[in-house]
């Protein structure tokens, strides 16, 4: 795939106008308004690189967000440290990061005692379709690991959340060629598939869908499930759903590959992540409607995932069963 030319300011503004005329981006649309959490560390730089990469295909507007942490109590600050001075230092850091990594990006500093709340507030106010953050500072090179802010955003954030692996700023990746997504037929995974299709279609990327039959389910439950449906029927149902979901993508030429495997869902999706440039996951079914949430599988994947990972909120209209053994 040929790399795309850098988006011009005119293309960015046109994309933003289209998005604002239609309100918040729909789940099946590629992000047009992207926010990036920046904290002055190498992790924040990784997030800017990933945000720029995801913004490139659609000329999405990129906004770098930094939080000037307000003290809980003024009396605990030694020598009556001037908060306004710290806020100015945050602006300077953010401007320097923009100039070195994303010259066309907008910048904003938000003040709050809680970082996650400040990020969520800016995302809501600025109608961001996606928030990108970096990994924990102790993450191994080229691996994703949840940091404090990312963990605290779960169950609160109402737009997709992408997490950049450590060291991404040094990898020199110019575009997304391969996108992977886990699919089990449930509404959460269908939402993830919809966004994965939208990104793959606009980026000209190859889409790899993996459906995992969880062989970790206790044998008694497996026997009961087999008596009702059987693994073959489950696979047929998932295949039927996929055919409907992928019809539009294939009609416009998006390259797709589907595979069905048995095993631990987290390990199967981590294995897929070694072959792709972006992994897209659905939220856990136990989370609040319209919010990003991780279950057991999602947490396992986001501990040392080998590629950037994007988590999609639960569909707002879903009121179905709250438990699925293979849920992410």
C-alpha positions, 0 to 999 in steps of 0.5 A: 500500500502506498503511503498517503500524503500529509493532510493539509489544513484545508482537508482537516478543516473540511473533515471537521466541518463535516463531522460537526454538521452531523454531530458526534461521529457514529460507531461505523465512521472513522474518527474525525476528531481525535484527542491525545493525552500528553503528560510531558513523558515519553509515554505521551509522545508515543500517544501523539505518534499513534494519534497522528497515525490514526488521523492521517487517512481521514485528515482528522483534526488532532487535539493534544490535551494536557492536564495541569493538576490542581492541588487538593489543598493549597496548604500542602504545597511547599513555599506556596507554589504558584499554580498559575506558574505550573499551568504556564509550564504545562502550556509550554510543554504541550506547545513543544510536543506539538511543534516536534511531533504534530505541528498541525494539532490544536492544543488545550490545557485543562485544570483538575485534581483528577487527570482522568476527569479532566481528559473526559471533560475535554473529550465531551466538550470538544466532541472527540471521536477517539481518545489516545493515551500512552502506556504505563511508564514501566511497560516493556518496549513495544508493549502496551500496559495500562497506566493509571489514567487509562485504568481510571477512564474505564466505565467513565469514557464515552468514546473509543480509547486507544493505547500506544505501546511503549517506544512507538515514537521510535518505530518510524511507522507511517501508516496502518496496513493491518487491523485485527479485531476479535468477534464473537457475534455479540453487540459489543464485538459488532461495534468493534468490528464496525469501527475496525471496518471504517478505519480499514476502509479509509486507511486501505488496510487489510482487516483480519477478524478472529473468532475464538471458541473459549476452551477454558469454560468448565467442562460441565458448562461446555456440555450444557452449551453443546446440548443446546447448540453445539460449537458447530452451530455457534460457528455457523451463527457467527459466520452468518453475522460476519457475512452481513457485517462485511458485505458493505466493506467487501463491496468497496474493496476492503480486504478481509480475512476471517479465522476461527480458533479454539483456546484462551481468547486473550492468548488467541488475540495476543497472537493475532496482535503480533501480526497486525498494526492495530488491534480493536476490541469490544467492551465487556458486557458488564459495563455501562451502556455507551461506556468503555469497559474491560473484562477479564480477557481485555485486561489480559490482552492489555497487559503486554499487548504487542501492538496499539490497542483500541477499545470501543464503548458498549452500544448504547441501545444494547439491553441483552444478556450481561454474560458471555464466556468469550466476551472481551 
